[in-house]
Structures are given as C-alpha cells and as structure tokens.
Amino acid sequence: MKSYRKELWLNIPGRRGFVNITPQVEAALRESGIKEGLCLVNAMHITASVFINDDNSERNHPRDRRSPAACTRRPNHPQSCRRV
C-alpha cells in the first residue's frame, strides 16, 4: 500500500475564516503520484474544522452567512435556511 503525507499551515487573520484549500489538496495528490484511493484532509488543531463542500461560486460561505444564495433550493432539506 502506498501512502503520502503533506502538511498545510494556514494563518487566518481573524478569529474565524474560510480558506479554500482545494488547489493545495489537488497539488498534493499530483505530487503523491497516487492514482486511486482515499484522501484524508484533517484539521490537526482542537479548535479547527474542515468543511467539505462543493466548490460552487454562487454560494458565499454558507456556514458563515445564511443569505438566500447560500441556501438550498429544497425547503424541507435539513440544510435549508429557516427564518426565526
């Protein structure tokens, strides 16, 4: 079994931020030479998170703001926006 490890260090200027690391993950996969298998992306800090989302330009940080563009189009879906 082949394995590859790469660490990415990110400095976020504020308390909370979103960084799209898709290009760095894709580059790491190319560097690895691995053609099929599993890619694990893990936040190695207790207060950090990794969100896996599609890279859809019409959405603007759906976890940060609940704007209409960030909401799913299905009203009964669990991730749809609910007004309170």
Backbone torsions as a table, in degrees:
resi	resn	phi	psi	omega
1	MET	NA	134.7	-180.0
2	LYS	-96.3	142.4	176.3
3	SER	-138.6	159.8	-179.3
4	TYR	-149.7	140.2	179.4
5	ARG	-131.7	134.9	176.0
6	LYS	-141.6	135.1	178.0
7	GLU	-103.5	136.2	173.7
8	LEU	-113.1	128.8	177.8
9	TRP	-108.0	127.0	-178.4
10	LEU	-122.4	135.8	173.6
11	ASN	-112.0	116.7	-179.9
12	ILE	-100.1	126.5	-174.4
13	PRO	-67.3	-25.9	-178.7
14	GLY	-112.5	-173.6	179.5
15	ARG	-68.4	-33.4	-179.2
16	ARG	-136.0	141.4	179.0
17	GLY	-161.2	163.0	178.2
18	PHE	-120.6	132.2	178.2
19	VAL	-131.4	124.5	176.2
20	ASN	-82.4	109.8	-178.0
21	ILE	-101.6	13.6	-179.8
22	THR	-54.0	-47.0	-179.8
23	PRO	-61.0	-38.5	179.5
24	GLN	-68.5	-38.3	178.5
25	VAL	-67.3	-43.0	177.2
26	GLU	-60.9	-41.8	178.3
27	ALA	-63.8	-40.9	178.3
28	ALA	-63.3	-38.8	177.7
29	LEU	-64.5	-41.7	177.0
30	ARG	-63.2	-43.9	179.5
31	GLU	-59.8	-35.6	-175.0
32	SER	-68.4	-29.3	-176.0
33	GLY	77.7	0.4	179.7
34	ILE	-78.2	129.5	-175.7
35	LYS	-97.4	-26.8	178.3
36	GLU	-149.7	154.1	-179.7
37	GLY	140.6	-152.6	-175.0
38	LEU	-112.3	137.4	175.1
39	CYS	-114.3	117.1	179.0
40	LEU	-101.2	123.7	175.0
41	VAL	-114.2	117.2	-170.7
42	ASN	-130.2	134.6	174.3
43	ALA	-86.2	119.5	-174.1
44	MET	-94.8	26.7	177.2
45	HIS	-128.4	141.1	-172.9
46	ILE	-62.4	-28.4	-178.4
47	THR	-102.1	7.5	-179.3
48	ALA	-99.3	157.9	179.2
49	SER	-136.5	156.2	171.2
50	VAL	-121.0	122.2	174.9
51	PHE	-102.0	131.8	176.6
52	ILE	-104.1	110.8	179.5
53	ASN	-132.3	159.7	170.8
54	ASP	-72.5	151.1	-177.7
55	ASP	-87.7	78.3	-175.2
56	ASN	-106.3	116.5	-173.7
57	SER	-68.8	-18.9	179.1
58	GLU	-75.6	-15.3	177.9
59	ARG	-94.3	138.1	-179.3
60	ASN	-121.1	88.9	-179.2
61	HIS	50.2	71.6	-174.4
62	PRO	-61.1	-22.9	179.1
63	ARG	-83.4	-18.1	-177.9
64	ASP	-90.9	-40.3	-178.3
65	ARG	-131.6	141.7	176.1
66	ARG	-104.3	65.6	176.3
67	SER	-82.0	159.3	-180.0
68	PRO	-56.2	-35.0	179.9
69	ALA	-68.8	-23.0	-178.2
70	ALA	-87.5	-9.2	-175.1
71	CYS	-90.8	149.9	176.0
72	THR	-69.5	154.8	-177.8
73	ARG	-82.5	-6.7	-178.9
74	ARG	-97.5	110.9	-172.7
75	PRO	-63.6	-27.3	-178.3
76	ASN	-95.2	3.3	-179.8
77	HIS	-72.4	141.5	-177.6
78	PRO	-60.1	-24.1	-178.8
79	GLN	-97.7	8.2	179.0
80	SER	-74.3	161.0	-179.2
81	CYS	-78.3	138.5	176.3
82	ARG	-123.8	129.6	178.2
83	ARG	-84.9	132.9	178.2
84	VAL	-118.3	NA	NA
